[in-house]
């Protein structure tokens, strides 16, 4: 709804206000007349009409006070802004993706582009955006506010970027879509492990990107990564909603069609030249997808791929995932010093997966007291109910707590 409205309003704050006014209108109209057959379309039309009314009032004001205001920059008789832009609209056919490219304007910092996209275009809550960037929530809220102000002050146009402008925005767009999927794949808060609507939205955007920019190998790499990862969706929890680790999942229930498509797309991306970070992550997901079982996974291959990934994308989360792979390739004793080094990184100070990984290694080494301490810290930092229940069960298994008392 916001994506469609901002094309009319030409201003992000105005589009948000019109969207909110549409919800207020719906409260009255739907209570009186009933919920329409297509509520989403009703809301979008109401929001767009609100924007058109605002623009018409502004045009009228400008005609009456020509010396006090600037000329109108939007034409209410051309609500979609299509005049002279048919070719550009054709370049980005999806409303939401169009706004993603707009939010990823080069005038904004890379972090601001992605945060703004996740919050405003994808509807990801600010706390989840903050978790994705490993920063406190107030820091992320301030970053998003600054980005919105810069768009307004710099008069960054909400228009379709031309074909020549697309490549410089691609990396930020891909990152935003990937983080959107990650937020849905493992919800930061709530009772459910997966937010399926976010995963589906990210997959749709990834498919559109791959079709829009087929010459960009990383668009195919991202699509392959999402397909291969999402193929496991149905097996990540049991019938009671309890989290199942990769080694406990029923691989016969993985979506083989998605796996085959993901492997094909990933192979094409790998054949296009030196792989980027999304293509390498897709290759790692591919190794997991073809393994006959968890313990028969080609762990040395995965460690090698993580080495390549660290060379192009050196982040503490990637290093943590590599350490976990090392623990299965070479044993927990080899991986524990790697975690000790990562523990000194302030970006991971409140990252629950660091402590959960450390707890698992210590449990495998027989250090139940150390494992219990790390499990407790991971539980303190975990907001998702399914993950908390899993960690509480693990804590009980090391003999230091009763799961009912956690």
C-alpha positions, 0 to 999 in steps of 0.5 A: 500500500505504501509502495503504491501511494508514494508513487502518487504522493512523491513524498515518503512522509505524506504517503505514510500519513495517507496510508494511516488515514486510509486505515482510519477510514476503513475502521468506520466504513467497514464497521458500517458496510462490512469488510470488502472483498479485496480489503488490500485494494480498498485500502490502497485506493483510499490511500492513493485518493488521500494523496491525490486530494492533498496534491490537488489542494496544494496545486490550488494553494500554489495557484493562489499564492504563486509568490510564496510557494514553489511550483508544483512538482507532481501532477494530480491528473497523472497519479502514477507519474507515467508521462514520459516514464513508460520505459523506466516503469517497465524496467522495474515492474513491481511497485514494492521493488520500485520503492526498494530501489528508491530507498536504496538511493546512493545519496544514503549510506549503505546501512541507511538504505537497507534499514529504511527499506526493511522498515518502510517497504517490507514492514520489518519492526525496528527491533528486528532491523536492529538485530539484523545489524547487531546494533541497539534499537535506539541506534537503529531508530535514529538511523532510520529517522535520519535517512527519512530526513535526508530524503526530504531535505535532499529532495531525492525523487521517488521515481523509477531509477533508469537502467543506467542507475540500477547497477549501483543500487543492486548490492543494497537492494539484494542485501535488503531482500536477503535480510527480509528473508532472514527476518522471516526465516527466523522471527526475532520475536513472537511464538512462531519460528517462521514468518511465512509472509516475509519469506514469500515476499522476499522470494517474490522480490528475488525472482523479480530481481533475477528476471530484471537483471539476469546479467548480474550473477549475484541476483541469481545467487540470492535467488538460489540461496533463498530457494535452497534455504526455504526448501527446508521450511516445512521441517524446521519445527515439529507438529507442536511447533518445537524447533528442529535443528538441521540434523533432526529434520526429515530430509525426505520432506524437503521441497525437492522442486525448490532444491533443484531450481535453487541448485540450477540457479546457483550453478549458473551464478557460479559459472558467471565468474568469481562468486560474490557473497550471495552466490557463495552462501547459496553454494553452502546451502547447496552442499547441505541440500544434497547431503544424504544426512547431517553427519554425511555432509561434506563439512570440509567443503563447507569450511572451504566455502566459508573461507572464500566467503570471509575473503569477500564478506568478512563479518563476525556472523560469517566467522561464527558460522564457519566456526560451527562448520569447523566443529563438525569437520574437525571437532569441537576442540578445534572450533572453541578457540575460534569462538573465544576470539569472536567473543571479544568482538563487541558486535556479538556481545548480545548475539544469542547464537554466539552463546548457543554455539559455545554451549553446544561445543562445551556440551559435546566436550562434556563441560556441562557447567560451562554449557549451562552457563552459555545456554542461560546467557543465550536464553536471556538474549533470545526473544523468539518463543520457539528458540527459547523453548529449544534452548531451555530444553538443551539447558535441562539436558545438561542436568542444570535445570528443569525445563518446566522451571526455565 
